[in-house]
């Protein structure tokens, strides 16, 4: 009898559970949160068999009743929108799914999805889904990007800097918000949903060479504290330390971040230079007399407040401060200078300190029908203090001494507004940006000079993105006005800025082409009406008559992606018309290093990228050979230079372990008459990541005793070669320790789309 009662009770409970199990929610447009009426919601079992289906009402709501316990797949679809899929595992109670937002397919345009690679190729970007193995192997946003091995991007294993393979800076964003490198380091890899890689960003992104946007999970309450700490073991004078914290309360989010980068190392410099005077030639050869010290401290702090009013609006206020203290510069040297039968002792010391506080106020307003407005205003103060002492001494003779000191104050205001909306099956974006700056630099030394300048730059743009069958396109048009005044001298220039992006899908092959015409203004230091002595033979001089430059660039690429393999080949050509480049003059017994609008500068770049995964997700190989060709046409010179190079990396991941090998040959950048030759680096790393904490050991240059960087100037009047090298870097042992601690639930945050900053002090330096 007792067993019968228990059986009846179980059946009643099961029946009540079956009758009460419900799944509900509301389906909305992702742009303007309007309800999608008549959207289809389907519930299927794990085998794909449809169990139940309903449509949404006039409010976008749906309700599924009497759903049996089990595991299901729920899918929402609507004509013209991307489908939404969710797994419901071990479902056994009522569930309110809340808001389900569908994205317009016109905004996403055509795509190529490669199974097994978790990459979606779109017209303007790649959507890269990091694997669990890649997340487990990473300790922050930069290391995650390094492990993704994206084509066309380079992450320096020593400095952790991110650049294109052409050496250009990459714009970083988090959930659409333009972010600093420090903020990306503070990211937790487990929070990253995907990485959006814009290889050909248009005018919308201010002419950036590439854009990386991390799409991350949102917290609802609580917060997190994280740290990423790197220090040298041999030597001890190398350290990068970051600590960050975030706290959520209601609609508000508070964020604090601090990063300290320090260097205290020994460095050596050697120079060789020739001066062709009208009636004689002097050759100087400098060799190391004693090692020189490099010491600096970079400290970055930021406090951020974010208020999100649901889907209506968002306010973000950020206060940032950057401090750079360099008591011993990279250009310092202690050398013996040999000149025929004479020997001189040379000492060159350079110190600088800058403080850059800024206030960034951002407001975002979401309107009806997918329209958005973004406003950003940034006020910045840049205080700088620079000093240099130079001496060249021969025993028994009066030494040549140069002492210079510069104090500067700069105030700038940057304002930007952007409007975007869906239009004719595509997306239309337009915007305006204005930058106004005032600078006062006081040069002290042999003579007192004060330089006061005012600059302004205003740009407008409009951009439309859509498709015709398999051809995706983005058309942009813009204009820029640059203005400059120094004393009685004034000048302005207007620059036309059209852009074109095309892409075409041929199955697993994706073709892309982009072209743009734009311009840039002279830097403040180049415009300075001032002279700074460099040594006993040379003077550096600014040129207030410089004019803004127009340049053209275009790139063609073809990529192939399949399971376990990804390949891309690309060619790029760019042309600067009347670029601002250096030139050497001879006046009154001195060689003048100055700037002028030269004739032209041409760049050609060819590169290939090959990615292989021979053992599933456990091993990833990236190979990147490249070739650069430069043609520099000055008013009095023509130079050419070629550079072959290679970058490669191998990453092995298994459970919580990671091993990595990187190799970079020397990359050459040529401009005007100067070739900058970066270091050749290889590194080996082994790490273990437990989730909440991780530890990694790294060795830089374990297989060589030669670490150096070089600069070569090919002027006919005063050519020179500079070599900087250090034994501290061969080999260099590093230890990285990180931890991530979080508390509370996830919180939804609105997206900030634009951010601006100013870091140009405008000081003309006499250093070599």
C-alpha positions in Angstrom: 0.0 0.0 0.0 2.8 2.4 0.9 4.6 1.7 -2.4 1.4 2.4 -4.3 0.9 5.7 -2.6 4.6 6.7 -3.4 4.1 5.7 -7.0 0.9 7.8 -7.3 2.6 10.8 -5.7 5.6 10.6 -8.1 3.2 10.5 -11.1 1.3 13.5 -9.8 4.5 15.5 -9.2 5.8 14.6 -12.6 2.5 15.6 -14.2 2.5 18.9 -12.4 6.0 19.5 -13.5 5.2 18.7 -17.1 2.2 21.1 -16.9 4.2 23.9 -15.3 7.4 23.8 -17.3 7.3 26.9 -19.5 9.8 28.8 -21.7 9.2 32.5 -22.4 11.0 35.6 -23.6 10.8 38.6 -26.0 12.4 38.9 -29.4 13.7 42.4 -30.2 15.7 44.3 -32.9 19.3 44.6 -31.7 19.6 48.2 -33.0 16.5 50.0 -31.6 15.0 47.4 -29.2 11.7 47.4 -31.2 9.7 44.1 -30.9 9.8 41.7 -33.9 6.2 40.7 -34.6 5.8 37.2 -36.0 9.3 35.9 -35.4 9.6 32.1 -35.4 10.7 30.4 -32.2 11.5 26.7 -32.6 12.4 24.1 -29.9 14.2 21.0 -31.1 15.7 18.0 -29.3 19.4 17.1 -29.3 18.9 15.0 -32.5 17.5 18.0 -34.4 13.8 16.9 -34.3 11.3 19.8 -33.9 9.4 19.5 -30.6 7.5 22.7 -30.5 7.2 26.0 -32.4 5.5 29.4 -31.8 5.5 32.9 -33.2 5.9 36.2 -31.3 2.9 38.5 -30.6 2.6 42.3 -31.2 5.0 42.9 -28.3 7.6 40.4 -29.6 6.7 38.0 -26.8 6.5 34.2 -27.0 5.5 31.5 -24.5 5.9 27.7 -24.8 3.8 25.7 -22.4 3.9 22.2 -21.0 7.5 21.5 -22.1 8.8 18.1 -20.8 12.1 18.0 -18.9 15.1 17.3 -21.1 17.8 18.9 -23.2 16.9 21.1 -26.1 18.1 23.6 -28.7 16.0 26.8 -29.1 16.2 28.9 -32.3 14.7 32.3 -33.1 14.6 33.5 -36.7 13.0 36.4 -38.6 13.2 37.4 -42.2 16.2 39.8 -42.8 17.8 39.0 -39.4 20.5 36.7 -38.2 19.2 33.6 -36.4 19.7 33.1 -32.7 20.5 29.7 -31.2 20.7 28.6 -27.6 21.2 25.3 -25.9 19.0 24.4 -22.9 20.7 21.6 -21.0 18.8 19.5 -18.4 15.8 21.8 -18.6 13.3 21.0 -15.8 11.7 24.3 -14.6 10.2 27.5 -15.8 12.6 29.7 -17.7 12.3 33.4 -18.7 14.9 34.0 -21.3 14.3 37.8 -21.1 15.4 39.8 -24.2 16.6 38.0 -27.3 18.1 40.5 -29.7 18.5 39.6 -33.4 21.0 41.4 -35.6 20.0 42.7 -39.0 21.5 40.6 -41.7 22.1 43.8 -43.8 24.4 45.0 -41.1 26.4 41.8 -41.2 26.3 41.4 -45.0 27.8 38.3 -46.7 29.9 35.9 -44.8 32.1 32.8 -45.2 32.0 30.4 -42.2 34.7 27.8 -42.1 33.8 24.8 -40.0 36.4 23.8 -37.4 38.3 27.1 -37.7 35.7 29.3 -35.8 36.3 32.2 -38.2 33.6 34.2 -40.0 34.9 36.3 -42.9 32.8 39.5 -43.5 33.2 42.4 -45.8 34.9 44.7 -43.2 36.3 42.3 -40.7 37.0 38.8 -39.5 35.1 37.4 -36.5 37.6 35.1 -34.7 36.2 32.8 -31.9 39.1 31.8 -29.5 39.2 28.2 -28.6 39.1 27.0 -25.0 42.7 25.9 -25.4 43.8 29.4 -26.5 41.9 31.0 -23.6 43.4 28.6 -21.1 46.9 29.3 -22.5 46.5 33.1 -22.3 46.8 35.4 -19.3 45.5 38.7 -20.8 44.2 40.2 -24.0 47.6 40.7 -25.6 48.8 37.2 -25.0 45.4 35.9 -26.4 46.0 37.9 -29.5 49.5 36.5 -29.8 48.1 32.9 -29.5 45.5 33.6 -32.2 48.3 34.3 -34.7 46.2 36.5 -36.9 47.4 37.1 -40.4 48.9 40.6 -41.0 49.5 41.3 -37.2 52.7 41.1 -35.1 52.9 40.9 -31.3 56.5 41.6 -30.1 57.3 38.9 -27.6 59.6 41.3 -25.6 57.6 44.6 -25.5 54.2 43.1 -26.1 53.5 45.8 -28.6 50.9 45.2 -31.3 51.5 46.3 -34.9 50.7 45.4 -38.5 53.3 43.5 -40.4 54.1 46.8 -42.1 55.0 48.2 -38.7 52.0 50.5 -38.4 50.1 51.0 -35.1 46.9 49.0 -34.5 43.8 50.6 -33.0 42.5 48.6 -30.0 38.9 48.5 -28.9 36.9 46.6 -26.2 33.2 46.1 -27.0 33.5 48.9 -29.6 35.2 51.3 -27.2 38.6 52.5 -28.3 40.9 51.2 -25.6 44.6 51.7 -24.5 47.2 49.0 -24.5 47.0 48.8 -20.7 43.2 48.2 -20.8 43.7 45.3 -23.2 46.4 43.8 -20.9 43.8 44.0 -18.1 41.3 41.8 -20.1 40.6 38.3 -18.8 40.8 35.8 -21.7 37.9 33.7 -20.3 35.6 36.8 -20.7 36.4 37.2 -24.4 33.6 36.0 -26.6 35.3 36.8 -29.9 37.9 39.1 -31.5 36.8 41.3 -34.4 39.7 42.0 -36.8 39.2 44.9 -39.2 42.0 44.5 -41.8 40.8 47.4 -44.0 39.1 49.9 -41.7 37.6 52.9 -43.4 37.1 56.6 -42.5 34.9 55.5 -39.6 38.1 54.5 -37.7 40.1 57.6 -38.5 42.4 56.0 -41.1 43.8 53.4 -38.7 46.0 50.7 -40.4 44.0 47.9 -38.6 41.5 47.6 -35.7 41.2 44.9 -33.1 37.9 44.9 -31.2 37.6 42.5 -28.2 33.9 41.5 -27.6 33.7 40.5 -24.0 31.1 39.3 -21.5 29.4 41.9 -19.2 29.2 41.8 -15.5 25.9 42.5 -13.7 27.2 43.0 -10.2 30.2 42.5 -8.0 33.6 43.0 -9.8 37.0 41.7 -10.3 40.7 42.3 -9.5 43.5 41.2 -11.7 47.3 41.6 -12.0 49.9 40.8 -14.6 53.5 41.0 -13.3 56.6 40.5 -15.4 60.2 40.8 -14.1 63.6 40.0 -15.4 65.6 37.3 -13.6 68.8 38.0 -15.6 69.0 41.0 -15.7 66.8 42.3 -12.8 66.4 45.7 -14.3 63.4 44.8 -16.5 59.8 45.0 -15.2 56.2 45.4 -16.3 53.5 45.4 -13.7 49.8 46.0 -14.0 47.0 46.0 -11.5 43.3 46.6 -12.3 39.9 46.4 -10.6 36.3 46.8 -11.6 33.1 47.1 -9.5 29.5 47.2 -10.7 26.6 48.7 -8.8 23.2 49.0 -10.5 23.6 50.9 -13.7 27.1 52.1 -12.7 30.5 50.7 -13.3 33.7 51.9 -11.6 37.1 50.9 -13.0 40.6 51.6 -11.8 43.9 50.7 -13.5 47.6 51.2 -12.9 50.6 50.1 -14.9 54.3 50.6 -14.2 57.0 49.8 -16.8 60.6 50.2 -15.7 64.0 49.6 -17.3 67.4 49.8 -15.7 69.9 48.2 -18.0 73.3 48.6 -19.5 73.5 49.7 -23.1 76.3 50.4 -25.6 76.4 52.7 -28.6 78.9 53.1 -31.4 78.8 55.7 -34.2 80.6 56.2 -37.5 80.0 59.4 -39.4 81.6 61.4 -42.3 81.4 65.1 -43.0 82.1 66.3 -46.5 83.2 69.9 -46.2 83.9 72.0 -49.3 87.7 71.7 -48.9 88.1 68.6 -46.6 86.6 65.4 -45.4 86.4 64.4 -41.7 85.6 60.9 -40.6 84.8 60.2 -36.9 84.6 56.7 -35.5 83.2 56.2 -32.0 83.8 53.0 -30.0 82.5 52.1 -26.5 84.6 53.6 -23.7 82.3 52.2 -21.0 78.7 50.8 -20.8 76.0 53.3 -20.6 72.9 53.1 -18.4 69.3 53.1 -19.7 66.7 53.9 -17.1 63.1 54.9 -17.3 59.8 54.6 -15.5 56.4 54.8 -17.3 53.4 55.0 -15.0 49.9 54.9 -16.4 46.8 55.4 -14.2 43.1 55.7 -15.1 39.8 56.0 -13.2 36.6 55.4 -15.2 32.9 55.8 -14.4 30.3 54.4 -16.7 26.5 54.9 -16.4 24.3 52.8 -18.7 20.7 53.7 -19.0 19.7 50.4 -20.6 19.4 50.6 -24.4 18.6 54.3 -24.4 21.9 56.0 -23.6 25.3 55.7 -22.0 27.6 58.2 -20.3 31.3 57.4 -19.8 33.8 59.7 -17.9 37.4 58.7 -17.8 40.3 60.5 -16.1 43.8 59.2 -17.3 47.3 60.2 -16.4 50.5 59.2 -18.1 53.9 60.0 -16.5 57.2 59.3 -18.2 60.4 59.8 -16.3 63.6 59.1 -18.3 66.8 60.0 -16.4 69.0 58.0 -18.7 68.0 57.9 -22.3 68.4 55.3 -25.0 70.5 57.8 -27.0 73.1 58.3 -24.1 76.6 57.2 -24.8 80.2 57.1 -23.4 82.6 56.7 -26.3 86.1 57.3 -27.6 86.0 59.3 -30.9 88.9 58.6 -33.2 89.6 61.3 -35.9 92.8 60.6 -37.8 95.5 60.9 -35.2 93.3 62.5 -32.5 91.3 60.8 -29.8 88.4 62.5 -28.0 86.2 61.5 -25.1 82.5 61.9 -25.9 79.7 62.0 -23.3 76.1 62.4 -24.3 73.3 62.6 -21.7 69.6 63.2 -22.3 66.8 63.4 -19.6 63.2 64.0 -20.0 60.0 64.0 -18.0 56.4 64.3 -19.3 53.1 64.4 -17.4 49.9 64.0 -19.5 46.6 64.2 -17.6 43.4 64.0 -19.6 39.6 64.0 -19.1 37.4 62.1 -21.6 33.7 62.6 -21.6 31.7 60.3 -23.9 27.9 60.1 -24.5 26.0 57.7 -26.6 22.4 58.0 -27.6 20.4 55.2 -29.3 17.5 56.3 -31.4 14.7 54.6 -33.2 15.1 52.5 -36.4 18.7 51.5 -35.6 20.1 55.0 -35.5 22.9 55.9 -33.2 24.7 59.1 -32.1 28.1 59.2 -30.5 29.8 62.2 -28.9 33.3 62.4 -27.4 35.2 65.3 -25.9 38.7 65.1 -24.6 40.7 67.8 -22.9 44.5 67.2 -22.4 47.4 69.0 -20.7 50.9 68.0 -21.6 53.7 69.2 -19.5 57.3 68.4 -20.6 60.8 69.0 -19.3 63.7 68.0 -21.5 67.5 68.5 -21.0 70.6 67.4 -22.8 74.4 67.8 -22.0 77.0 66.9 -24.6 80.8 67.1 -24.3 83.6 66.3 -26.7 87.0 66.5 -25.0 90.6 66.0 -26.1 93.4 66.0 -23.6 95.0 69.5 -23.3 92.3 71.2 -25.4 89.2 73.2 -24.5 86.2 70.8 -24.6 83.2 71.3 -26.8 80.1 71.5 -24.6 76.4 71.7 -25.4 73.8 72.3 -22.8 70.2 72.6 -23.7 67.0 72.6 -21.7 63.3 72.8 -22.9 60.2 73.3 -20.8 56.8 73.0 -22.6 53.1 73.4 -22.0 50.5 72.2 -24.3 46.7 72.3 -24.1 44.5 70.5 -26.5 40.8 69.9 -27.0 39.5 67.1 -29.2 35.8 66.8 -30.1 34.1 64.1 -32.3 30.6 63.3 -33.3 29.4 60.3 -35.3 25.9 59.3 -36.6 25.0 55.9 -38.1 21.8 54.2 -39.4 20.6 51.4 -41.6 19.9 52.6 -45.1 18.8 50.9 -48.4 19.8 47.4 -47.1 23.2 48.7 -45.9 24.7 51.0 -43.3 25.3 54.7 -43.6 27.8 56.5 -41.3 28.9 60.1 -41.1 30.9 62.1 -38.6 33.0 65.2 -37.8 36.2 65.6 -35.7 38.0 68.7 -34.6 41.3 69.0 -32.8 42.5 72.4 -31.4 45.9 72.8 -29.7 48.0 75.6 -28.2 51.7 75.0 -27.4 54.4 77.1 -25.6 57.9 75.7 -25.5 60.8 77.6 -23.9 64.3 76.6 -25.2 67.2 77.4 -22.9 70.9 77.1 -23.4 73.3 79.3 -25.4 70.3 81.4 -26.3 66.8 81.8 -24.9 64.0 81.1 -27.4 60.3 80.9 -26.9 58.1 79.1 -29.4 54.3 79.6 -29.4 52.1 77.7 -31.8 48.4 77.1 -32.5 47.2 74.2 -34.6 43.8 73.0 -35.7 42.6 70.0 -37.7 39.0 69.5 -38.8 37.7 66.5 -40.8 34.3 65.4 -42.1 33.4 62.1 -43.6 30.5 60.0 -44.9 30.6 56.3 -45.6 28.1 53.7 -47.0 28.5 49.9 -46.8 26.4 47.4 -48.7 26.6 44.6 -51.3 25.6 43.5 -54.8 25.2 39.8 -54.9 28.7 38.4 -53.9 30.4 41.7 -54.1 30.6 43.7 -50.9 31.6 47.3 -51.0 32.2 50.4 -48.8 32.3 53.8 -50.3 33.6 56.8 -48.3 34.2 60.4 -48.9 35.8 62.9 -46.6 37.6 66.3 -46.4 40.2 67.6 -44.0 41.3 71.1 -43.1 44.7 71.7 -41.4 45.6 75.1 -39.9 48.8 76.3 -38.2 50.1 79.6 -36.9 53.4 80.6 -35.3 53.9 84.3 -34.7 52.9 86.1 -37.9 53.2 83.0 -40.0 49.9 81.2 -40.9 48.9 78.5 -43.3 46.0 76.2 -44.0 45.3 73.4 -46.4 42.3 71.4 -47.5 42.6 67.7 -48.4 40.1 65.5 -50.2 39.7 61.9 -48.6 37.9 59.3 -50.7 38.0 55.6 -49.8 37.0 52.4 -51.5 36.8 48.8 -50.0 35.8 45.8 -52.1 35.6 42.1 -51.3 34.4 39.1 -53.2 33.8 35.6 -52.0 34.7 32.5 -54.1 33.9 29.7 -51.7 37.0 29.2 -49.5 38.9 32.0 -51.4 38.3 35.6 -50.3 39.5 38.5 -52.4 39.9 42.0 -51.0 40.9 45.4 -52.3 41.0 48.8 -50.6 42.2 52.2 -51.7 42.2 55.6 -50.0 43.5 59.1 -50.5 44.2 61.1 -47.4 46.7 63.5 -45.8 48.6 64.5 -42.7 49.9 67.6 -41.1 53.5 68.3 -39.9 54.4 67.5 -36.3 54.8 70.3 -33.9 58.5 69.7 -33.4 59.1 69.8 -37.2 57.3 73.2 -37.4 59.3 74.8 -34.6 61.1 77.9 -35.6 64.1 77.0 -33.5 67.6 75.4 -33.8 69.2 72.9 -31.4 73.0 72.0 -31.6 73.6 68.3 -32.0 77.4 68.2 -31.6 80.5 70.1 -32.7 79.5 69.7 -36.4 75.7 69.6 -36.7 72.6 71.6 -35.9 69.0 70.4 -35.9 66.5 73.0 -37.3 62.8 73.1 -37.5 60.9 74.5 -40.5 57.8 76.7 -40.0 57.1 76.7 -43.8 56.2 73.0 -43.9 52.9 72.1 -45.6 50.5 69.3 -45.1 50.9 66.2 -47.2 48.6 64.2 -49.4 49.1 60.4 -49.7 47.6 57.5 -51.5 47.6 53.9 -50.5 46.0 50.7 -51.8 46.2 47.0 -51.0 45.1 43.8 -52.8 44.9 40.4 -51.0 43.7 36.9 -51.5 43.1 34.5 -48.7 42.2 30.8 -48.4 40.9 29.2 -45.3 40.0 25.5 -44.6 40.2 23.2 -41.7 43.7 23.2 -40.3 45.2 25.6 -42.8 44.9 29.3 -43.6 46.9 31.2 -46.2 47.0 34.8 -47.5 49.1 36.7 -50.0 49.0 40.5 -50.3 50.6 43.4 -52.1 50.5 47.0 -51.0 51.6 50.2 -52.7 51.5 53.7 -51.2 52.6 57.1 -52.4 53.3 60.3 -50.4 53.1 63.5 -52.5 55.6 66.2 -51.3 56.2 64.3 -48.0 57.9 66.0 -45.0 61.3 64.4 -44.9 64.8 65.3 -43.7 67.6 66.9 -45.6 71.1 68.0 -44.8 72.5 71.4 -45.7 75.9 73.1 -45.2 75.9 76.6 -43.8 78.7 78.7 -42.2 80.8 75.7 -41.3 78.0 73.6 -39.9 75.8 70.8 -41.3 72.1 71.6 -40.8 69.7 68.7 -40.2 66.3 70.0 -41.2 63.0 69.1 -42.8 61.3 70.1 -46.1 58.5 69.0 -48.3 60.4 66.7 -50.6 59.3 65.4 -54.0 57.8 61.9 -53.4 58.0 58.7 -51.4 57.0 55.2 -52.6 56.5 52.0 -50.7 56.0 48.5 -52.0 55.3 45.6 -49.7 54.7 41.9 -50.6 54.0 39.3 -47.9 52.6 35.9 -47.4 51.0 34.4 -44.3 50.6 30.7 -43.7 49.0 29.2 -40.7 49.0 25.4 -40.0 47.4 23.3 -37.3 49.0 19.8 -38.0 47.8 18.3 -34.7 44.3 19.8 -34.3 44.3 22.6 -31.7 47.4 21.4 -29.9 50.0 22.8 -32.3 49.7 26.0 -34.3 52.4 27.2 -36.8 52.6 30.7 -38.4 55.0 31.6 -41.1 55.3 35.2 -42.5 57.9 36.0 -45.2 57.9 39.5 -46.5 59.6 42.0 -48.8 59.8 45.8 -48.6 60.9 48.2 -51.3 61.3 51.9 -50.6 62.0 54.7 -53.1 62.7 58.1 -51.5 62.9 61.1 -53.9 64.0 64.3 -52.2 64.6 67.8 -53.7 68.4 67.0 -53.9 68.5 63.2 -53.5 67.1 59.9 -54.6 67.5 56.7 -52.5 66.2 53.2 -52.7 66.3 50.4 -50.2 65.1 46.8 -50.1 64.4 44.6 -47.1 63.7 40.8 -47.1 62.5 39.4 -43.8 60.7 36.6 -42.0 58.5 36.2 -38.9 57.4 32.9 -37.5 56.0 31.3 -34.4 55.1 27.8 -33.1 52.6 27.4 -30.2 51.9 24.1 -28.5 49.0 23.8 -26.0 47.9 20.9 -23.9 45.5 21.1 -21.1 46.9 23.9 -18.9 50.3 23.9 -20.4 51.7 26.1 -23.2 55.0 26.2 -25.0 55.9 28.9 -27.5 58.8 29.7 -29.9 59.0 33.1 -31.8 61.4 34.4 -34.3 61.7 37.8 -36.0 64.4 39.0 -38.4 65.4 42.7 -38.5 62.6 44.9 -40.0 63.8 48.0 -41.8 61.9 51.2 -42.0 63.2 53.7 -44.5 62.1 57.4 -44.6 63.8 60.3 -46.2 67.5 59.5 -45.9 67.4 57.3 -42.7 67.1 53.5 -42.4 65.9 52.3 -39.0 66.9 48.6 -38.4 65.0 46.9 -35.6 66.4 44.1 -33.5 66.3 40.5 -34.6 64.7 38.5 -31.8 63.9 34.9 -31.0 62.3 33.7 -27.8 61.2 30.5 -26.0 58.4 30.4 -23.4 56.9 27.7 -21.2 53.9 28.3 -19.0 51.2 26.8 -16.8 47.7 28.4 -16.4 45.4 27.3 -13.6 42.7 29.7 -14.4 42.7 32.0 -11.4 46.5 32.2 -11.5 49.3 31.5 -14.1 53.0 31.4 -14.3 55.3 31.5 -17.3 59.0 31.5 -17.9 60.6 33.1 -21.0 64.0 33.3 -22.5 64.9 36.0 -25.1 67.7 35.3 -27.6 68.9 32.0 -26.0 70.8 30.9 -29.1 72.9 34.1 -29.8 75.2 36.5 -28.1 74.4 39.3 -30.5 71.5 41.7 -29.8 71.6 45.1 -31.6 69.6 47.8 -33.3 70.9 50.1 -36.0 70.3 53.4 -37.7 71.9 54.4 -41.0 71.7 57.8 -42.7 72.7 57.9 -46.4 73.0 61.6 -46.9 75.7 62.7 -49.4 76.9 65.5 -47.2 76.9 63.9 -43.8 76.2 60.1 -43.8 76.5 58.1 -40.6 75.9 54.7 -39.0 74.7 54.1 -35.4 74.8 50.8 -33.6 73.2 50.1 -30.3 73.8 46.8 -28.5 73.5 45.1 -25.1 74.8 42.0 -23.6 72.0 42.0 -21.1 69.6 40.7 -23.7 71.5 37.6 -24.8 70.1 35.6 -23.2 67.5 37.4 -21.1 65.4 35.4 -18.6 62.0 36.6 -17.6 59.3 35.4 -15.2 55.6 36.3 -15.6 53.0 35.8 -12.8 49.3 36.7 -13.1 46.1 36.2 -11.3 42.4 36.9 -12.0 39.9 37.1 -9.1 36.3 37.9 -9.7 33.0 38.1 -7.8 29.4 38.7 -8.6 27.3 38.1 -11.8 27.5 39.4 -15.3 26.2 42.9 -16.0 25.1 44.3 -19.4 26.9 47.4 -20.5 26.3 49.7 -23.5 29.1 50.2 -26.0 31.3 53.3 -26.3 32.5 53.6 -29.9 35.0 56.5 -30.0 37.9 57.7 -27.9 40.6 60.3 -28.6 43.9 61.2 -27.0 46.9 63.6 -27.4 50.5 62.9 -26.7 52.6 65.1 -29.0 54.8 67.5 -26.9 56.2 69.3 -30.0 59.8 69.5 -28.7 62.6 69.6 -31.2 65.4 67.4 -30.0 69.1 67.8 -30.7 69.9 64.2 -29.9 71.6 61.9 -32.4 
